[in-house]
Amino acid sequence: MTLNIGMVGTGGFARMHADLLAGMKEVKLLAVCGTGRDKAEEVARHYAAAGYEKLAEMLDAHKLDAVYVCVPPGAHGAIERTLIRRGIPFFVEKPLGVSTEIPASLLQDIKESGLLTSAGYHFRYQENVQRLKELLKGDKIGMVVGQWMGSMPDAAWWRDQALSGGQFIEQTTHIVDLLRYLAGEVTEVHAMFGSRVMHEKRSSVSVADVGTVSLKLASGVVANISNTCVLPGAVGKVGLSFYNDRGLLDWSPQRLLEVRDGDSTEYAGSGNPYVLESEAFLHAVRTGDRSRILSDYADAYKTLKVTCAAVESARKEAPVKL
């Protein structure tokens, strides 16, 4: 059974997912929807697909088994609402929005309809993250420290707080999501954000470029996640470290380091988690078996609540309980 797929979005991540879909057996990317017909048709041509400016027009023209939604954070809402109404399963790239208001409403509709969804927290599918989850089963976590330290993306919407939500919502959400996935739910956040460099270097920068967030988990674990986008392009550090009385477990996208009483083991990263997350979603579309999906809309919404609470905390200059 060949699955007919639609794509909403024409940016880098939409093309990345489209490339992966193009390489899968019994999967056909039939249509691409963009903010303009010319742009949509330009991307669609690479996959022998049709391009559309209006989502309704695309859905009327093709019988689609599922749709991938790969748009900037501020563009979510009407797209998902349309797919829910038509009962079309969708995969949505993170984050779900720039605030919780629209996603909360969408989530209610998804729950009522039972619609199949998946969210793009691809690190969950990484072999080393699964290995880390197993290693943590024998540990009583003491503290967790995470970071997303990098440069500012070129996209104009990313620099606009109203369109992206800022670095903690748009980018560092991956680290928050892994914290939840590996250590449990967050009950309180206290954030401090600042603008140190980028507003002087680039025009129209309204996002903070440095920030640190302390988090309290339901288990009693204390965590801190910091981020910055002031670094030059070739410099960066992304990861999550777990500290306890047995040692240190230190994860980065490239490797996992296990240190126990002076004895250390390093596991190199392998495989493509983007492929695995798509395979899990498409398997569910094909069979109805959702067990391989590691993050659906409801779970991704919990991560969004944490990142939005951090933005609120920084604005109020006070802790926020969840």
Buried (B, 14 or more C-beta within 10 A) or exposed (E): EEBBBBBBBBBEBBBEBBEBBBEBEEBBBBBBBBEEBEBBBBBBEEBEBBBBBEBEBBBEEBEBBBBBBBBBBBBBBEBBBBBBEBEBBBBBBBBBBBBBEBBBEBBEEBEEEEBBBBBBBBBBBBBBBBBBBEBBEEBEBEEBBBBBBBBBBEBBBBBBBEBBBBBBBBBBBBBBBBBBBBBBEBBBBBBBBEBEBBBEEEEEBEBBBBBBBBBBBEEEBBBBBBBBBBBEEEEBEBBBBBBBEBBEBBBBBEBBBBBEEEEEEEBEBEEEBBBBBBBBBBBBBBEEEBEBBBBBBEBBBBBBBBBBBBBBBBEEEEEBEB
